Amino acid sequence: MRQGRKLLAALVSAGLLSGIFSATSQAATAADYRTTEYEKMGALDLVQAAGAYAKGYSGKGVYLGILDTTVR
């Protein structure tokens, strides 16, 4: 574990990870996610997807099951 921390510290001090840290330090707004593709999807605004994306939600780790059959 200590070797991993030392390696990370060395990479940060050498500036090799600066792009990763600076990209995540800029907060995105909901407007940043309203691209042409987003607008063409239509229903994304109904579920307020842009706001969720801006807060950091991605859906990663979410499982979805769909049952497509008639029920009596």
Backbone hydrogen bonds, N-H to C=O, Kabsch-Sander energy under -0.5 kcal/mol:
donor,donor_aa,acceptor,acceptor_aa,energy
5,R,1,M,-1.8
6,K,2,R,-2.4
7,L,3,Q,-2.4
8,L,4,G,-2.4
9,A,5,R,-2.6
10,A,6,K,-2.3
11,L,7,L,-2.5
12,V,8,L,-2.4
13,S,9,A,-2.5
14,A,10,A,-1.7
15,G,12,V,-1.1
16,L,11,L,-2.0
17,L,11,L,-0.8
18,S,15,G,-0.7
21,F,17,L,-1.8
22,S,18,S,-2.4
23,A,19,G,-1.6
24,T,20,I,-1.3
25,S,21,F,-0.8
26,Q,22,S,-0.5
26,Q,23,A,-0.5
27,A,25,S,-0.6
32,D,29,T,-1.0
33,Y,29,T,-0.5
33,Y,30,A,-1.3
34,R,31,A,-0.9
35,T,33,Y,-2.0
39,E,35,T,-2.5
40,K,36,T,-2.0
41,M,37,E,-1.1
41,M,38,Y,-0.7
42,G,38,Y,-0.6
42,G,39,E,-0.8
43,A,41,M,-2.1
45,D,42,G,-0.6
46,L,43,A,-0.5
47,V,43,A,-1.1
48,Q,45,D,-0.9
49,A,44,L,-2.5
52,A,48,Q,-1.6
53,Y,49,A,-2.9
54,A,50,A,-2.2
55,K,51,G,-1.2
56,G,53,Y,-1.6
57,Y,52,A,-2.2
62,V,59,G,-2.1
68,D,66,I,-0.6
69,T,67,L,-0.7
